[in-house]
Amino acid sequence: MCKKAISVFVAAVLIFSFSVNSNSASAASDSAKASVLIIGGSNEIIYSKNPDKKLSMASTTKIMTAVLVIENCDIDRKITVTDEMVRVEGTSSGLLAGDKIDVKTLLYCMMLQSGNDAANVAAYAVSGSVEKFVELMNKKAREIGMKNTSFATPSGLDDENHYSTAYDMAILTSYALNLPVFVEICSTYKKTVSYGNPKYNRTITNHNKLLQSYEGIIGVKTGFTKKSGRCLVTAAKRNGVTLICVTLDDWNDWDDHTKLLDYGFGAVKKFPLKLDFNLKIDVVGSKKHSVNIKMKYTPYFFTSESKLKYDSRIELQHFLYAPVKKGENAGRVVFYGKNGCEICSVPLLCDDSADFFVKTDNTNKNESKSVFKRISEFFKGERDAGQ
């Protein structure tokens, strides 16, 4: 049964006035060489200092490594460690040649203990070598819009070709938070894992102490080398809004992240996305000529701005054939932000039902004809519109 669809583009401007609470802009400051605070999903910047300054990012690099492992490996896959895989300096999870370990455990060792050996083993698991994995890292960076980033290692060890920016690391994290396994792992404070040859249990603890002290914290990753200084990426979620904070080379990172996240949650407001007009769709084969259409749910947008501008595009079927049930799908509405990026799409559902027209002995012939007349007129209109 053919059901044609139409698209209608609607521009909407909602203007809201509100006062930000006592967390004024002057309160949002930090000790980092570069920092940024964004709203996850929309990536709207609500605070920044040198957000595009290229700096070493140390073990926060492992966010990208984890993303590529999750997207390219079966996390239950078993790996046998070789001597070549663990030839790396720095923080270690104690992996040795001959050890048996599954991919998910590697992720825990990377994200909680920050094991450079685990990152190297993961790189081999995905690409067969560190060099090929680094190529994949840089390809992924370009795909997700990290314009000022160059990866040279999967672990974050210092290299002149290994650098990023506070903003690039924030949008990487915004992307990573769409992966449930990533969220599960980076938000874990303590985990008992098993690996070795033979395997034995050991308990590892996350280096991110905010997991124990900040309401709504999700993670994400710590980092440190002498060159980079202290680097920290955090994310926290409250009342539906997710904030992502990045500081690079920051000696006071724990306090700075607490202060910046507090500022962000005070500055961001929640606004509903609405359709300010009634929608109907024609019904063929029923005494009821049309049914009302409604959104399945009301979506919300989070922003620190006082004026919210967005566009919407309605994708609605031309008509439905009876019988129509209340709650039946009829199309969707897509909402776009001021930068043209899609915010979300919401199904459009029938808000009424319409029974099939059944002819009876008492039915007026003219009434019966009206159904077929409506069908004929509809298709005639279609032909005329195409000429």
Helices and strands as residue ranges (DSSP letters): E 5-15, G 25-27, E 34-39, E 44-49, G 58-61, H 62-72, E 78-80, G 84-86, E 100-102, H 103-111, H 116-127, H 130-143, H 166-176, H 180-186, E 190-196, E 199-205, G 209-212, E 217-225, E 229-238, E 241-248, H 253-267, E 269-272, E 279-284, E 290-295, E 300-303, E 307-317, E 319-321, E 329-336, E 342-350, H 365-386
